[in-house]
Amino acid sequence: MNNTSHRLSLLPTLVALAYFTGACGACNSANDKTVSAAKEAMLREDLRVMRGMIKQYANDKDALPQSLEDLASTGYIRSIPEDPMTGKRNWKVTIGEDPKLAKGPKGVVDVHSSSSAKSSGGRPYSEW
């Protein structure tokens, strides 16, 4: 075989490689969006459950939990979940009073992600 035929067979291979690389890049972009959507769904669910258990704890005990650990130690949640956006158990809690309860100490009234990133909708996760 001469040098010309080597060059000719290399060109289609390079074209195919360039096409494949572009297709893989598109797949990675779609995969990133899928992973983000899954994390956002997990965050919504974790917040829904923890907020519901804060209310349930307050109704049952006539007092607000003093921390998320109170929910876990009393069995309202199995354990404090990792924040899907940070990968850590570093939730941001809001301390306040529950107007439905008789005078009592302040406690956890809400919980938010501690992530400073923005959601796919443009709203910061910490404001969810």
ZIUR-V62647 format. One record per backbone hydrogen bond with DSSP energy under -1.0 kcal/mol. CO is the residue of the C=O (numbers start at 0). NH is the residue of the N-H. If there is no record, write none. Layout:
# ZIUR-V62647
CO:NH ; CO:NH
This chain:
# ZIUR-V62647
1:5 ; 2:6 ; 3:7 ; 4:8 ; 5:9 ; 6:10 ; 9:13 ; 10:14 ; 11:15 ; 12:16 ; 13:17 ; 14:18 ; 15:19 ; 16:20 ; 17:21 ; 18:22 ; 19:23 ; 20:24 ; 21:25 ; 22:26 ; 23:27 ; 24:28 ; 25:29 ; 26:30 ; 27:31 ; 28:32 ; 29:33 ; 30:34 ; 31:35 ; 32:36 ; 33:37 ; 34:38 ; 35:39 ; 36:40 ; 37:41 ; 38:42 ; 39:43 ; 40:44 ; 41:45 ; 42:46 ; 43:47 ; 44:48 ; 45:49 ; 46:50 ; 47:51 ; 48:52 ; 49:53 ; 50:54 ; 51:55 ; 52:56 ; 53:57 ; 54:58 ; 55:59 ; 56:60 ; 57:61 ; 64:107 ; 67:71 ; 68:72 ; 69:73 ; 70:75 ; 70:76 ; 71:74 ; 82:86 ; 87:82 ; 87:89 ; 91:111 ; 93:108 ; 93:109 ; 95:106 ; 97:100 ; 106:95 ; 109:93 ; 111:91 ; 116:124 ; 118:121 ; 122:118 ; 123:126 ; 124:127
